[in-house]
Amino acid sequence: MAYMMRRRITMPAALMDDGRDADLFAHYAAAAQQAGVYTASDYRGILEHLIRQWRVEELSAGLSGEGRRARDYVCALPEKIRRMEERAHDRVRKEPTPVPFIWIFDRPVSVVLH
């Protein structure tokens, strides 16, 4: 899990391409976050659940130094994501930008961009 998280495995949606918008995934992600469809809070909740379910914090017996560092890294991720959530909430104060999405007939959707 630490290996995947450190490599920041790309979501398949990051490969979206409509042939027009070079920042399509960023625009889509901003719209989804604002709509509450799939948010950083959801992602954090999933990680917290898995860490509890798998008892990652309790792992110690037989772990190498690398294993302990991986455990510590994974267990620290929810807090990092919480800080990202706070920054996202701060961005909400910015002025929204209309972004047209081709799959909704180029209807502009107001999103707050980073």
PDB file as gemmi writes it, atoms N, CA and C in Angstrom:
CRYST1    1.000    1.000    1.000  90.00  90.00  90.00 P 1                      
ATOM      1  N   MET A   1       0.827  -1.186   0.000  1.00  0.00           N  
ATOM      2  CA  MET A   1       0.000   0.000   0.000  1.00  0.00           C  
ATOM      3  C   MET A   1       0.874   1.253   0.000  1.00  0.00           C  
ATOM      4  N   ALA A   2       1.912   1.269   0.820  1.00  0.00           N  
ATOM      5  CA  ALA A   2       2.806   2.428   0.864  1.00  0.00           C  
ATOM      6  C   ALA A   2       3.467   2.627  -0.494  1.00  0.00           C  
ATOM      7  N   TYR A   3       3.869   1.525  -1.128  1.00  0.00           N  
ATOM      8  CA  TYR A   3       4.492   1.605  -2.449  1.00  0.00           C  
ATOM      9  C   TYR A   3       3.566   2.313  -3.425  1.00  0.00           C  
ATOM     10  N   MET A   4       2.303   1.894  -3.448  1.00  0.00           N  
ATOM     11  CA  MET A   4       1.334   2.497  -4.370  1.00  0.00           C  
ATOM     12  C   MET A   4       1.096   3.962  -4.029  1.00  0.00           C  
ATOM     13  N   MET A   5       0.956   4.270  -2.754  1.00  0.00           N  
ATOM     14  CA  MET A   5       0.654   5.636  -2.355  1.00  0.00           C  
ATOM     15  C   MET A   5       1.831   6.567  -2.625  1.00  0.00           C  
ATOM     16  N   ARG A   6       3.037   6.081  -2.433  1.00  0.00           N  
ATOM     17  CA  ARG A   6       4.212   6.917  -2.714  1.00  0.00           C  
ATOM     18  C   ARG A   6       4.354   7.186  -4.201  1.00  0.00           C  
ATOM     19  N   ARG A   7       3.949   6.242  -5.009  1.00  0.00           N  
ATOM     20  CA  ARG A   7       4.054   6.395  -6.463  1.00  0.00           C  
ATOM     21  C   ARG A   7       2.902   7.221  -7.020  1.00  0.00           C  
ATOM     22  N   ARG A   8       1.955   7.540  -6.127  1.00  0.00           N  
ATOM     23  CA  ARG A   8       0.784   8.330  -6.515  1.00  0.00           C  
ATOM     24  C   ARG A   8       0.143   7.743  -7.761  1.00  0.00           C  
ATOM     25  N   ILE A   9      -0.275   6.516  -7.606  1.00  0.00           N  
ATOM     26  CA  ILE A   9      -0.910   5.797  -8.697  1.00  0.00           C  
ATOM     27  C   ILE A   9      -1.994   6.687  -9.295  1.00  0.00           C  
ATOM     28  N   THR A  10      -1.938   6.857 -10.590  1.00  0.00           N  
ATOM     29  CA  THR A  10      -2.856   7.744 -11.284  1.00  0.00           C  
ATOM     30  C   THR A  10      -4.212   7.089 -11.455  1.00  0.00           C  
ATOM     31  N   MET A  11      -5.223   7.853 -11.183  1.00  0.00           N  
ATOM     32  CA  MET A  11      -6.586   7.380 -11.405  1.00  0.00           C  
ATOM     33  C   MET A  11      -6.785   7.227 -12.915  1.00  0.00           C  
ATOM     34  N   PRO A  12      -7.487   6.187 -13.359  1.00  0.00           N  
ATOM     35  CA  PRO A  12      -7.725   6.020 -14.794  1.00  0.00           C  
ATOM     36  C   PRO A  12      -8.379   7.247 -15.421  1.00  0.00           C  
ATOM     37  N   ALA A  13      -9.193   7.948 -14.656  1.00  0.00           N  
ATOM     38  CA  ALA A  13      -9.857   9.138 -15.189  1.00  0.00           C  
ATOM     39  C   ALA A  13      -8.851  10.224 -15.553  1.00  0.00           C  
ATOM     40  N   ALA A  14      -7.643  10.174 -14.991  1.00  0.00           N  
ATOM     41  CA  ALA A  14      -6.627  11.173 -15.314  1.00  0.00           C  
ATOM     42  C   ALA A  14      -6.243  11.099 -16.787  1.00  0.00           C  
ATOM     43  N   LEU A  15      -6.579   9.996 -17.433  1.00  0.00           N  
ATOM     44  CA  LEU A  15      -6.266   9.827 -18.853  1.00  0.00           C  
ATOM     45  C   LEU A  15      -7.404  10.296 -19.756  1.00  0.00           C  
ATOM     46  N   MET A  16      -8.440  10.898 -19.169  1.00  0.00           N  
ATOM     47  CA  MET A  16      -9.567  11.394 -19.971  1.00  0.00           C  
ATOM     48  C   MET A  16      -9.059  12.384 -21.008  1.00  0.00           C  
ATOM     49  N   ASP A  17      -9.639  12.320 -22.187  1.00  0.00           N  
ATOM     50  CA  ASP A  17      -9.256  13.245 -23.253  1.00  0.00           C  
ATOM     51  C   ASP A  17     -10.461  13.482 -24.140  1.00  0.00           C  
ATOM     52  N   ASP A  18     -10.832  14.736 -24.279  1.00  0.00           N  
ATOM     53  CA  ASP A  18     -11.936  15.057 -25.176  1.00  0.00           C  
ATOM     54  C   ASP A  18     -11.428  15.697 -26.459  1.00  0.00           C  
ATOM     55  N   GLY A  19     -10.092  15.779 -26.597  1.00  0.00           N  
ATOM     56  CA  GLY A  19      -9.509  16.348 -27.796  1.00  0.00           C  
ATOM     57  C   GLY A  19      -9.495  17.871 -27.801  1.00  0.00           C  
ATOM     58  N   ARG A  20      -9.988  18.489 -26.737  1.00  0.00           N  
ATOM     59  CA  ARG A  20     -10.053  19.953 -26.718  1.00  0.00           C  
ATOM     60  C   ARG A  20      -9.477  20.559 -25.446  1.00  0.00           C  
ATOM     61  N   ASP A  21      -9.798  19.984 -24.306  1.00  0.00           N  
ATOM     62  CA  ASP A  21      -9.424  20.576 -23.019  1.00  0.00           C  
ATOM     63  C   ASP A  21      -8.201  19.863 -22.463  1.00  0.00           C  
ATOM     64  N   ALA A  22      -7.059  20.537 -22.476  1.00  0.00           N  
ATOM     65  CA  ALA A  22      -5.817  19.934 -21.990  1.00  0.00           C  
ATOM     66  C   ALA A  22      -5.861  19.676 -20.482  1.00  0.00           C  
ATOM     67  N   ASP A  23      -6.723  20.383 -19.766  1.00  0.00           N  
ATOM     68  CA  ASP A  23      -6.841  20.223 -18.315  1.00  0.00           C  
ATOM     69  C   ASP A  23      -8.150  19.544 -17.935  1.00  0.00           C  
ATOM     70  N   LEU A  24      -8.645  18.662 -18.780  1.00  0.00           N  
ATOM     71  CA  LEU A  24      -9.955  18.054 -18.571  1.00  0.00           C  
ATOM     72  C   LEU A  24     -10.070  17.354 -17.218  1.00  0.00           C  
ATOM     73  N   PHE A  25      -9.072  16.552 -16.848  1.00  0.00           N  
ATOM     74  CA  PHE A  25      -9.177  15.838 -15.579  1.00  0.00           C  
ATOM     75  C   PHE A  25      -9.209  16.807 -14.407  1.00  0.00           C  
ATOM     76  N   ALA A  26      -8.370  17.839 -14.425  1.00  0.00           N  
ATOM     77  CA  ALA A  26      -8.363  18.828 -13.334  1.00  0.00           C  
ATOM     78  C   ALA A  26      -9.717  19.515 -13.237  1.00  0.00           C  
ATOM     79  N   HIS A  27     -10.298  19.850 -14.376  1.00  0.00           N  
ATOM     80  CA  HIS A  27     -11.616  20.492 -14.383  1.00  0.00           C  
ATOM     81  C   HIS A  27     -12.691  19.532 -13.876  1.00  0.00           C  
ATOM     82  N   TYR A  28     -12.629  18.290 -14.329  1.00  0.00           N  
ATOM     83  CA  TYR A  28     -13.588  17.270 -13.883  1.00  0.00           C  
ATOM     84  C   TYR A  28     -13.454  17.039 -12.373  1.00  0.00           C  
ATOM     85  N   ALA A  29     -12.219  16.900 -11.891  1.00  0.00           N  
ATOM     86  CA  ALA A  29     -11.988  16.652 -10.467  1.00  0.00           C  
ATOM     87  C   ALA A  29     -12.494  17.815  -9.618  1.00  0.00           C  
ATOM     88  N   ALA A  30     -12.282  19.049 -10.088  1.00  0.00           N  
ATOM     89  CA  ALA A  30     -12.767  20.222  -9.349  1.00  0.00           C  
ATOM     90  C   ALA A  30     -14.290  20.219  -9.290  1.00  0.00           C  
ATOM     91  N   ALA A  31     -14.939  19.895 -10.407  1.00  0.00           N  
ATOM     92  CA  ALA A  31     -16.407  19.850 -10.436  1.00  0.00           C  
ATOM     93  C   ALA A  31     -16.931  18.738  -9.523  1.00  0.00           C  
ATOM     94  N   ALA A  32     -16.297  17.571  -9.551  1.00  0.00           N  
ATOM     95  CA  ALA A  32     -16.732  16.450  -8.704  1.00  0.00           C  
ATOM     96  C   ALA A  32     -16.555  16.785  -7.225  1.00  0.00           C  
ATOM     97  N   GLN A  33     -15.435  17.422  -6.888  1.00  0.00           N  
ATOM     98  CA  GLN A  33     -15.179  17.811  -5.492  1.00  0.00           C  
ATOM     99  C   GLN A  33     -16.250  18.794  -5.022  1.00  0.00           C  
ATOM    100  N   GLN A  34     -16.534  19.806  -5.836  1.00  0.00           N  
ATOM    101  CA  GLN A  34     -17.523  20.814  -5.457  1.00  0.00           C  
ATOM    102  C   GLN A  34     -18.926  20.233  -5.358  1.00  0.00           C  
ATOM    103  N   ALA A  35     -19.230  19.278  -6.214  1.00  0.00           N  
ATOM    104  CA  ALA A  35     -20.560  18.664  -6.198  1.00  0.00           C  
ATOM    105  C   ALA A  35     -20.685  17.643  -5.067  1.00  0.00           C  
ATOM    106  N   GLY A  36     -19.564  17.301  -4.464  1.00  0.00           N  
ATOM    107  CA  GLY A  36     -19.586  16.334  -3.374  1.00  0.00           C  
ATOM    108  C   GLY A  36     -19.725  14.902  -3.856  1.00  0.00           C  
ATOM    109  N   VAL A  37     -19.418  14.660  -5.130  1.00  0.00           N  
ATOM    110  CA  VAL A  37     -19.550  13.324  -5.708  1.00  0.00           C  
ATOM    111  C   VAL A  37     -18.503  12.377  -5.132  1.00  0.00           C  
ATOM    112  N   TYR A  38     -17.260  12.764  -5.183  1.00  0.00           N  
ATOM    113  CA  TYR A  38     -16.165  11.981  -4.604  1.00  0.00           C  
ATOM    114  C   TYR A  38     -15.142  12.992  -4.145  1.00  0.00           C  
ATOM    115  N   THR A  39     -15.009  13.141  -2.867  1.00  0.00           N  
ATOM    116  CA  THR A  39     -14.198  14.216  -2.318  1.00  0.00           C  
ATOM    117  C   THR A  39     -12.970  13.681  -1.592  1.00  0.00           C  
ATOM    118  N   ALA A  40     -12.101  14.598  -1.236  1.00  0.00           N  
ATOM    119  CA  ALA A  40     -10.928  14.228  -0.441  1.00  0.00           C  
ATOM    120  C   ALA A  40     -11.371  13.605   0.878  1.00  0.00           C  
ATOM    121  N   SER A  41     -12.493  14.061   1.399  1.00  0.00           N  
ATOM    122  CA  SER A  41     -13.031  13.502   2.643  1.00  0.00           C  
ATOM    123  C   SER A  41     -13.396  12.026   2.461  1.00  0.00           C  
ATOM    124  N   ASP A  42     -13.981  11.694   1.310  1.00  0.00           N  
ATOM    125  CA  ASP A  42     -14.303  10.291   1.020  1.00  0.00           C  
ATOM    126  C   ASP A  42     -13.026   9.450   0.970  1.00  0.00           C  
ATOM    127  N   TYR A  43     -12.036   9.968   0.277  1.00  0.00           N  
ATOM    128  CA  TYR A  43     -10.766   9.271   0.116  1.00  0.00           C  
ATOM    129  C   TYR A  43     -10.118   9.049   1.483  1.00  0.00           C  
ATOM    130  N   ARG A  44     -10.126  10.098   2.321  1.00  0.00           N  
ATOM    131  CA  ARG A  44      -9.568   9.996   3.668  1.00  0.00           C  
ATOM    132  C   ARG A  44     -10.330   8.951   4.479  1.00  0.00           C  
ATOM    133  N   GLY A  45     -11.642   8.955   4.368  1.00  0.00           N  
ATOM    134  CA  GLY A  45     -12.456   7.984   5.095  1.00  0.00           C  
ATOM    135  C   GLY A  45     -12.149   6.553   4.694  1.00  0.00           C  
ATOM    136  N   ILE A  46     -11.939   6.335   3.415  1.00  0.00           N  
ATOM    137  CA  ILE A  46     -11.587   4.995   2.928  1.00  0.00           C  
ATOM    138  C   ILE A  46     -10.248   4.560   3.518  1.00  0.00           C  
ATOM    139  N   LEU A  47      -9.261   5.459   3.480  1.00  0.00           N  
ATOM    140  CA  LEU A  47      -7.949   5.121   4.044  1.00  0.00           C  
ATOM    141  C   LEU A  47      -8.036   4.840   5.538  1.00  0.00           C  
ATOM    142  N   GLU A  48      -8.760   5.679   6.271  1.00  0.00           N  
ATOM    143  CA  GLU A  48      -8.899   5.455   7.712  1.00  0.00           C  
ATOM    144  C   GLU A  48      -9.558   4.103   7.991  1.00  0.00           C  
ATOM    145  N   HIS A  49     -10.568   3.779   7.207  1.00  0.00           N  
ATOM    146  CA  HIS A  49     -11.245   2.488   7.380  1.00  0.00           C  
ATOM    147  C   HIS A  49     -10.280   1.326   7.133  1.00  0.00           C  
ATOM    148  N   LEU A  50      -9.533   1.396   6.038  1.00  0.00           N  
ATOM    149  CA  LEU A  50      -8.613   0.301   5.713  1.00  0.00           C  
ATOM    150  C   LEU A  50      -7.500   0.175   6.753  1.00  0.00           C  
ATOM    151  N   ILE A  51      -6.991   1.301   7.223  1.00  0.00           N  
ATOM    152  CA  ILE A  51      -5.938   1.262   8.245  1.00  0.00           C  
ATOM    153  C   ILE A  51      -6.463   0.593   9.511  1.00  0.00           C  
ATOM    154  N   ARG A  52      -7.707   0.926   9.892  1.00  0.00           N  
ATOM    155  CA  ARG A  52      -8.316   0.283  11.075  1.00  0.00           C  
ATOM    156  C   ARG A  52      -8.597  -1.192  10.810  1.00  0.00           C  
ATOM    157  N   GLN A  53      -9.227  -1.471   9.671  1.00  0.00           N  
ATOM    158  CA  GLN A  53      -9.626  -2.839   9.328  1.00  0.00           C  
ATOM    159  C   GLN A  53      -8.426  -3.775   9.279  1.00  0.00           C  
ATOM    160  N   TRP A  54      -7.348  -3.297   8.694  1.00  0.00           N  
ATOM    161  CA  TRP A  54      -6.153  -4.121   8.555  1.00  0.00           C  
ATOM    162  C   TRP A  54      -5.212  -3.983   9.751  1.00  0.00           C  
ATOM    163  N   ARG A  55      -5.590  -3.147  10.711  1.00  0.00           N  
ATOM    164  CA  ARG A  55      -4.793  -2.920  11.925  1.00  0.00           C  
ATOM    165  C   ARG A  55      -3.343  -2.554  11.594  1.00  0.00           C  
ATOM    166  N   VAL A  56      -3.202  -1.666  10.640  1.00  0.00           N  
ATOM    167  CA  VAL A  56      -1.872  -1.281  10.161  1.00  0.00           C  
ATOM    168  C   VAL A  56      -1.039  -0.661  11.282  1.00  0.00           C  
ATOM    169  N   GLU A  57      -1.653   0.172  12.122  1.00  0.00           N  
ATOM    170  CA  GLU A  57      -0.898   0.825  13.203  1.00  0.00           C  
ATOM    171  C   GLU A  57      -0.326  -0.180  14.195  1.00  0.00           C  
ATOM    172  N   GLU A  58      -0.971  -1.321  14.312  1.00  0.00           N  
ATOM    173  CA  GLU A  58      -0.531  -2.335  15.276  1.00  0.00           C  
ATOM    174  C   GLU A  58       0.598  -3.213  14.740  1.00  0.00           C  
ATOM    175  N   LEU A  59       0.855  -3.146  13.444  1.00  0.00           N  
ATOM    176  CA  LEU A  59       1.901  -3.988  12.860  1.00  0.00           C  
ATOM    177  C   LEU A  59       3.262  -3.586  13.407  1.00  0.00           C  
ATOM    178  N   SER A  60       3.989  -4.532  13.927  1.00  0.00           N  
ATOM    179  CA  SER A  60       5.349  -4.236  14.387  1.00  0.00           C  
ATOM    180  C   SER A  60       6.233  -5.480  14.345  1.00  0.00           C  
ATOM    181  N   ALA A  61       5.708  -6.613  14.757  1.00  0.00           N  
ATOM    182  CA  ALA A  61       6.507  -7.838  14.827  1.00  0.00           C  
ATOM    183  C   ALA A  61       7.025  -8.217  13.449  1.00  0.00           C  
ATOM    184  N   GLY A  62       8.326  -8.350  13.358  1.00  0.00           N  
ATOM    185  CA  GLY A  62       8.937  -8.815  12.127  1.00  0.00           C  
ATOM    186  C   GLY A  62       9.099  -7.764  11.044  1.00  0.00           C  
ATOM    187  N   LEU A  63       8.742  -6.508  11.339  1.00  0.00           N  
ATOM    188  CA  LEU A  63       8.897  -5.475  10.315  1.00  0.00           C  
ATOM    189  C   LEU A  63      10.348  -5.021  10.232  1.00  0.00           C  
ATOM    190  N   SER A  64      10.828  -4.888   9.018  1.00  0.00           N  
ATOM    191  CA  SER A  64      12.161  -4.327   8.805  1.00  0.00           C  
ATOM    192  C   SER A  64      12.058  -2.810   8.975  1.00  0.00           C  
ATOM    193  N   GLY A  65      13.169  -2.143   8.897  1.00  0.00           N  
ATOM    194  CA  GLY A  65      13.157  -0.679   8.949  1.00  0.00           C  
ATOM    195  C   GLY A  65      12.303  -0.109   7.829  1.00  0.00           C  
ATOM    196  N   GLU A  66      12.431  -0.699   6.649  1.00  0.00           N  
ATOM    197  CA  GLU A  66      11.629  -0.251   5.505  1.00  0.00           C  
ATOM    198  C   GLU A  66      10.142  -0.488   5.772  1.00  0.00           C  
ATOM    199  N   GLY A  67       9.814  -1.616   6.371  1.00  0.00           N  
ATOM    200  CA  GLY A  67       8.423  -1.924   6.698  1.00  0.00           C  
ATOM    201  C   GLY A  67       7.841  -0.947   7.704  1.00  0.00           C  
ATOM    202  N   ARG A  68       8.640  -0.574   8.713  1.00  0.00           N  
ATOM    203  CA  ARG A  68       8.171   0.410   9.706  1.00  0.00           C  
ATOM    204  C   ARG A  68       7.946   1.770   9.054  1.00  0.00           C  
ATOM    205  N   ARG A  69       8.867   2.152   8.168  1.00  0.00           N  
ATOM    206  CA  ARG A  69       8.705   3.439   7.469  1.00  0.00           C  
ATOM    207  C   ARG A  69       7.456   3.415   6.594  1.00  0.00           C  
ATOM    208  N   ALA A  70       7.207   2.290   5.930  1.00  0.00           N  
ATOM    209  CA  ALA A  70       6.006   2.158   5.094  1.00  0.00           C  
ATOM    210  C   ALA A  70       4.747   2.249   5.954  1.00  0.00           C  
ATOM    211  N   ARG A  71       4.740   1.556   7.097  1.00  0.00           N  
ATOM    212  CA  ARG A  71       3.594   1.613   8.014  1.00  0.00           C  
ATOM    213  C   ARG A  71       3.354   3.052   8.474  1.00  0.00           C  
ATOM    214  N   ASP A  72       4.418   3.727   8.885  1.00  0.00           N  
ATOM    215  CA  ASP A  72       4.282   5.102   9.371  1.00  0.00           C  
ATOM    216  C   ASP A  72       3.775   6.028   8.268  1.00  0.00           C  
ATOM    217  N   TYR A  73       4.271   5.807   7.049  1.00  0.00           N  
ATOM    218  CA  TYR A  73       3.839   6.623   5.912  1.00  0.00           C  
ATOM    219  C   TYR A  73       2.340   6.455   5.669  1.00  0.00           C  
ATOM    220  N   VAL A  74       1.886   5.216   5.602  1.00  0.00           N  
ATOM    221  CA  VAL A  74       0.467   4.938   5.345  1.00  0.00           C  
ATOM    222  C   VAL A  74      -0.404   5.500   6.467  1.00  0.00           C  
ATOM    223  N   CYS A  75       0.021   5.332   7.694  1.00  0.00           N  
ATOM    224  CA  CYS A  75      -0.783   5.806   8.830  1.00  0.00           C  
ATOM    225  C   CYS A  75      -0.843   7.329   8.892  1.00  0.00           C  
ATOM    226  N   ALA A  76       0.137   8.018   8.306  1.00  0.00           N  
ATOM    227  CA  ALA A  76       0.143   9.484   8.299  1.00  0.00           C  
ATOM    228  C   ALA A  76      -0.688  10.068   7.157  1.00  0.00           C  
ATOM    229  N   LEU A  77      -1.051   9.252   6.174  1.00  0.00           N  
ATOM    230  CA  LEU A  77      -1.770   9.771   5.004  1.00  0.00           C  
ATOM    231  C   LEU A  77      -3.108  10.434   5.326  1.00  0.00           C  
ATOM    232  N   PRO A  78      -3.948   9.871   6.184  1.00  0.00           N  
ATOM    233  CA  PRO A  78      -5.224  10.548   6.455  1.00  0.00           C  
ATOM    234  C   PRO A  78      -5.048  11.983   6.957  1.00  0.00           C  
ATOM    235  N   GLU A  79      -4.043  12.223   7.776  1.00  0.00           N  
ATOM    236  CA  GLU A  79      -3.800  13.586   8.274  1.00  0.00           C  
ATOM    237  C   GLU A  79      -3.356  14.503   7.134  1.00  0.00           C  
ATOM    238  N   LYS A  80      -2.520  13.991   6.235  1.00  0.00           N  
ATOM    239  CA  LYS A  80      -2.098  14.790   5.075  1.00  0.00           C  
ATOM    240  C   LYS A  80      -3.306  15.137   4.214  1.00  0.00           C  
ATOM    241  N   ILE A  81      -4.188  14.178   4.031  1.00  0.00           N  
ATOM    242  CA  ILE A  81      -5.383  14.415   3.222  1.00  0.00           C  
ATOM    243  C   ILE A  81      -6.301  15.416   3.911  1.00  0.00           C  
ATOM    244  N   ARG A  82      -6.390  15.354   5.243  1.00  0.00           N  
ATOM    245  CA  ARG A  82      -7.196  16.327   5.976  1.00  0.00           C  
ATOM    246  C   ARG A  82      -6.681  17.745   5.724  1.00  0.00           C  
ATOM    247  N   ARG A  83      -5.358  17.915   5.709  1.00  0.00           N  
ATOM    248  CA  ARG A  83      -4.782  19.239   5.420  1.00  0.00           C  
ATOM    249  C   ARG A  83      -5.108  19.658   3.990  1.00  0.00           C  
ATOM    250  N   MET A  84      -5.106  18.696   3.055  1.00  0.00           N  
ATOM    251  CA  MET A  84      -5.492  19.007   1.673  1.00  0.00           C  
ATOM    252  C   MET A  84      -6.943  19.468   1.624  1.00  0.00           C  
ATOM    253  N   GLU A  85      -7.799  18.826   2.408  1.00  0.00           N  
ATOM    254  CA  GLU A  85      -9.209  19.228   2.480  1.00  0.00           C  
ATOM    255  C   GLU A  85      -9.324  20.675   2.942  1.00  0.00           C  
ATOM    256  N   GLU A  86      -8.551  21.035   3.960  1.00  0.00           N  
ATOM    257  CA  GLU A  86      -8.590  22.404   4.471  1.00  0.00           C  
ATOM    258  C   GLU A  86      -8.174  23.395   3.396  1.00  0.00           C  
ATOM    259  N   ARG A  87      -7.128  23.062   2.641  1.00  0.00           N  
ATOM    260  CA  ARG A  87      -6.700  23.951   1.553  1.00  0.00           C  
ATOM    261  C   ARG A  87      -7.780  24.046   0.488  1.00  0.00           C  
ATOM    262  N   ALA A  88      -8.447  22.928   0.204  1.00  0.00           N  
ATOM    263  CA  ALA A  88      -9.530  22.941  -0.791  1.00  0.00           C  
ATOM    264  C   ALA A  88     -10.661  23.846  -0.323  1.00  0.00           C  
ATOM    265  N   HIS A  89     -10.985  23.803   0.966  1.00  0.00           N  
ATOM    266  CA  HIS A  89     -12.034  24.679   1.497  1.00  0.00           C  
ATOM    267  C   HIS A  89     -11.619  26.140   1.394  1.00  0.00           C  
ATOM    268  N   ASP A  90     -10.330  26.426   1.575  1.00  0.00           N  
ATOM    269  CA  ASP A  90      -9.845  27.798   1.438  1.00  0.00           C  
ATOM    270  C   ASP A  90      -9.980  28.283   0.002  1.00  0.00           C  
ATOM    271  N   ARG A  91      -9.786  27.380  -0.969  1.00  0.00           N  
ATOM    272  CA  ARG A  91      -9.902  27.751  -2.386  1.00  0.00           C  
ATOM    273  C   ARG A  91     -11.333  28.095  -2.768  1.00  0.00           C  
ATOM    274  N   VAL A  92     -12.293  27.571  -2.020  1.00  0.00           N  
ATOM    275  CA  VAL A  92     -13.697  27.822  -2.340  1.00  0.00           C  
ATOM    276  C   VAL A  92     -13.988  29.317  -2.315  1.00  0.00           C  
ATOM    277  N   ARG A  93     -13.200  30.053  -1.578  1.00  0.00           N  
ATOM    278  CA  ARG A  93     -13.393  31.500  -1.500  1.00  0.00           C  
ATOM    279  C   ARG A  93     -13.022  32.191  -2.812  1.00  0.00           C  
ATOM    280  N   LYS A  94     -12.301  31.512  -3.680  1.00  0.00           N  
ATOM    281  CA  LYS A  94     -11.910  32.090  -4.965  1.00  0.00           C  
ATOM    282  C   LYS A  94     -13.110  32.161  -5.896  1.00  0.00           C  
ATOM    283  N   GLU A  95     -12.963  32.963  -6.917  1.00  0.00           N  
ATOM    284  CA  GLU A  95     -14.017  33.143  -7.912  1.00  0.00           C  
ATOM    285  C   GLU A  95     -14.103  31.907  -8.813  1.00  0.00           C  
ATOM    286  N   PRO A  96     -15.314  31.360  -8.998  1.00  0.00           N  
ATOM    287  CA  PRO A  96     -15.455  30.201  -9.894  1.00  0.00           C  
ATOM    288  C   PRO A  96     -15.216  30.588 -11.357  1.00  0.00           C  
ATOM    289  N   THR A  97     -14.746  29.628 -12.118  1.00  0.00           N  
ATOM    290  CA  THR A  97     -14.489  29.801 -13.543  1.00  0.00           C  
ATOM    291  C   THR A  97     -15.429  28.889 -14.317  1.00  0.00           C  
ATOM    292  N   PRO A  98     -16.129  29.417 -15.338  1.00  0.00           N  
ATOM    293  CA  PRO A  98     -16.975  28.526 -16.138  1.00  0.00           C  
ATOM    294  C   PRO A  98     -16.111  27.648 -17.054  1.00  0.00           C  
ATOM    295  N   VAL A  99     -16.323  26.352 -16.988  1.00  0.00           N  
ATOM    296  CA  VAL A  99     -15.582  25.396 -17.814  1.00  0.00           C  
ATOM    297  C   VAL A  99     -16.601  24.562 -18.579  1.00  0.00           C  
ATOM    298  N   PRO A 100     -16.528  24.574 -19.932  1.00  0.00           N  
ATOM    299  CA  PRO A 100     -17.473  23.756 -20.701  1.00  0.00           C  
ATOM    300  C   PRO A 100     -17.020  22.293 -20.747  1.00  0.00           C  
ATOM    301  N   PHE A 101     -17.980  21.384 -20.580  1.00  0.00           N  
ATOM    302  CA  PHE A 101     -17.700  19.955 -20.699  1.00  0.00           C  
ATOM    303  C   PHE A 101     -18.407  19.441 -21.945  1.00  0.00           C  
ATOM    304  N   ILE A 102     -17.653  18.827 -22.846  1.00  0.00           N  
ATOM    305  CA  ILE A 102     -18.193  18.366 -24.123  1.00  0.00           C  
ATOM    306  C   ILE A 102     -19.320  17.356 -23.933  1.00  0.00           C  
ATOM    307  N   TRP A 103     -19.214  16.494 -22.892  1.00  0.00           N  
ATOM    308  CA  TRP A 103     -20.215  15.441 -22.741  1.00  0.00           C  
ATOM    309  C   TRP A 103     -21.539  15.947 -22.183  1.00  0.00           C  
ATOM    310  N   ILE A 104     -21.589  17.215 -21.799  1.00  0.00           N  
ATOM    311  CA  ILE A 104     -22.886  17.809 -21.454  1.00  0.00           C  
ATOM    312  C   ILE A 104     -23.142  18.970 -22.415  1.00  0.00           C  
ATOM    313  N   PHE A 105     -22.820  18.701 -23.690  1.00  0.00           N  
ATOM    314  CA  PHE A 105     -23.110  19.614 -24.795  1.00  0.00           C  
ATOM    315  C   PHE A 105     -22.473  20.977 -24.592  1.00  0.00           C  
ATOM    316  N   ASP A 106     -21.232  20.977 -24.112  1.00  0.00           N  
ATOM    317  CA  ASP A 106     -20.447  22.192 -23.889  1.00  0.00           C  
ATOM    318  C   ASP A 106     -21.085  23.164 -22.908  1.00  0.00           C  
ATOM    319  N   ARG A 107     -22.000  22.650 -22.090  1.00  0.00           N  
ATOM    320  CA  ARG A 107     -22.601  23.510 -21.068  1.00  0.00           C  
ATOM    321  C   ARG A 107     -21.519  23.880 -20.049  1.00  0.00           C  
ATOM    322  N   PRO A 108     -21.341  25.170 -19.774  1.00  0.00           N  
ATOM    323  CA  PRO A 108     -20.316  25.552 -18.807  1.00  0.00           C  
ATOM    324  C   PRO A 108     -20.735  25.210 -17.377  1.00  0.00           C  
ATOM    325  N   VAL A 109     -19.789  24.689 -16.631  1.00  0.00           N  
ATOM    326  CA  VAL A 109     -19.985  24.379 -15.219  1.00  0.00           C  
ATOM    327  C   VAL A 109     -19.017  25.272 -14.451  1.00  0.00           C  
ATOM    328  N   SER A 110     -19.502  25.987 -13.461  1.00  0.00           N  
ATOM    329  CA  SER A 110     -18.635  26.873 -12.676  1.00  0.00           C  
ATOM    330  C   SER A 110     -17.835  26.051 -11.680  1.00  0.00           C  
ATOM    331  N   VAL A 111     -16.511  26.115 -11.805  1.00  0.00           N  
ATOM    332  CA  VAL A 111     -15.634  25.388 -10.893  1.00  0.00           C  
ATOM    333  C   VAL A 111     -14.567  26.334 -10.358  1.00  0.00           C  
ATOM    334  N   VAL A 112     -14.117  26.058  -9.153  1.00  0.00           N  
ATOM    335  CA  VAL A 112     -13.015  26.813  -8.566  1.00  0.00           C  
ATOM    336  C   VAL A 112     -11.748  26.035  -8.882  1.00  0.00           C  
ATOM    337  N   LEU A 113     -10.861  26.662  -9.638  1.00  0.00           N  
ATOM    338  CA  LEU A 113      -9.629  25.996 -10.060  1.00  0.00           C  
ATOM    339  C   LEU A 113      -8.502  26.322  -9.093  1.00  0.00           C  
ATOM    340  N   HIS A 114      -7.536  25.436  -9.020  1.00  0.00           N  
ATOM    341  CA  HIS A 114      -6.394  25.601  -8.098  1.00  0.00           C  
ATOM    342  C   HIS A 114      -5.558  26.776  -8.510  1.00  0.00           C  
TER     343      HIS A 114                                                      
END                                                                             
